[in-house]
Amino acid sequence: MAAATRSVDLNSDLGEGYGPYAIGDDAAMLSLVTSANIACGGHASDPETMYRTLCLARERGVVVGAHPGYPDRENFGRRDLPYTPAEITRFTAAQIGALTAMAKLAGTEVRYVKPHGALNNRACDDVEISDAIMAAVEAIDRKLAVLAISGTELEVAARRRGLPVFSEVFADRGYTPTGRLVRRGTPGDLIHDEAAAASRLLGFLDSGRMPTVGGSPVALAVHSICIHGDNPGAVRIARALRNALEASGIAIRPFLA
């Protein structure tokens, strides 16, 4: 994102509870973000959780996206699993389809797709996996946009198929010098301090180069900034980031009109 760009989207991964269990403060986050990546039954969520989250998003005027991941609630979709590309296409399509159906009941619509967790990380560098996810998106609706981590094979796969594609960066995750996210559980993986997160993002938006752990800043494109909804400090970080962006004259707007 060049310094001349004066608007950006804020997104968050939401609806990640299950049954009576809530993860994160979805209501508070939906008052701060402009796009919501809603879990659709793979790594988290169920029909009631989807429906409640979709209704909240509709009430707040927040754009909705599907957030499919490995069907692995035990590990919150953050463990890489040996699914074949064909299996990934099928479970991704099933999850997008489930959220699309619930969105109709909730009086809203699914506008984009953003993979979750280990599936997203695997798609960053694996052409076959990226193509498998894109095949599911195409099968559901070619008008669906793709929200992809900046500089990854997922971006390339979406463009190759002629799908609308937008790039995201993360407010609360560290980056490696190759432009990938620092692996969870290793030093520098998560940013918990809201002032540090806001300062880093403002510097990035001015320069187009993201600071990295152990290396030089890396050039990335951005249409949307993600704050993980399950981060214990998610609301605090989102509020500080939104305030800092707006104070700098950067408008907060959905990446999809």
C-alpha positions, -999 to +999 in steps of 0.1 A: +000+000+000+016+033-011+015+064+011-011+080-012-037+054-004-061+068+021-085+040+029-082+004+041-104-024+053-102-040+088-112-077+090-114-103+117-120-140+120-153-144+139-180-169+148-153-193+160-173-206+190-192-239+191-223-248+210-223-230+243-186-221+240-177-186+228-143-175+215-136-138+215-160-109+217-177-109+183-201-081+191-173-057+201-152-067+171-182-061+147-184-025+159-148-020+148-141-040+117-156-036+082-153-072+070-159-104+090-144-138+081-170-162+096-161-198+105-183-223+087-181-256+105-146-268+098-122-256+124-151-241+145-187-230+145-221-247+140-254-235+124-265-215+155-231-198+159-230-190+122-266-176+122-260-154+153-227-140+139-242-134+105-272-115+120-248-094+141-227-086+110-259-076+090-270-053+119-236-036+120-233-033+082-202-055+081-193-073+049-194-111+053-168-137+041-166-175+045-136-187+065-132-224+056-104-245+073-093-280+080-122-300+096-102-302+129-120-285+158-096-302+183-067-282+170-087-252+158-076-258+122-040-249+130-024-283+125-015-292+089-033-323+078-026-347+049-058-340+028-055-345-009-063-315-032-096-332-042-106-336-006-097-300+001-119-288-028-149-309-014-147-298+023-140-262+013-171-262-010-192-278+017-182-251+043-187-222+019-221-237+010-231-240+046-224-204+054-240-193+022-272-211+032-272-196+067-265-162+053-298-164+033-317-172+066-299-143+083-308-118+055-273-112+043-249-127+018-214-142+016-192-119-005-158-134-003-137-164+009-106-164+031-090-197+041-082-203+078-051-213+097-030-242+085-050-245+053-043-209+045-006-212+054-003-243+032-019-225+003+006-197+005+033-218-012+016-249-025+001-244-060-020-276-059-036-266-026-043-230-038-059-244-070-080-268-049-094-240-028-101-219-059-119-248-076-143-248-046-148-211-049-156-214-086-180-242-080-200-221-055-200-187-073-174-171-095-185-137-082-171-145-048-139-126-041-108-141-025-090-125+004-054-138+003-023-132+023-002-107+003+024-122-020+012-158-020+003-186-044-033-181-033-033-146-049-017-161-080-042-189-083-072-165-080-058-142-106-051-171-130-087-181-128-100-146-132-115-144-097-116-111-078-087-111-054-076-088-026-045-088-004-043-088+033-017-082+060-019-090+097-019-065+126-011-090+153+013-115+136+050-113+130+065-117+095+096-135+082+119-119+056+102-140+029+068-123+036+053-153+054+039-153+089+062-164+117+052-199+128+030-199+159+049-209+190+082-194+178+097-160+189+079-130+173+049-149+162+023-128+180+020-090+187+001-084+219+008-047+225-017-025+208+005+005+205+033-015+189+007-031+164-007+003+154+028+019+150+040-010+129+010-008+106+012+030+102+048+027+092+040-001+068+011+020+052+035+049+047+064+028+032+047-003+017+074-024+035+065-046+065+091-051+093+102-087+098+116-109+125+154-113+119+156-096+086+149-066+063+114-052+058+095-069+030+073-052+003+036-063+006+004-051-010-027-045+011-064-040+008-073-053+042-057-056+077-066-087+098-069-088+136-075-123+149-107-125+169-094-153+192-065-132+203-071-123+240-063-086+231-082-085+199-107-058+208-080-036+223-058-040+193-086-034+168-097-003+186-062+012+189-055+004+153-087+019+140-082+051+162-046+054+149-055+050+113-084+075+115-062+100+133-037+097+105-064+105+079-069+069+067-106+060+062-118+025+073-139+011+045-147-024+032-125-037+005-157-047-013-182-019-020 
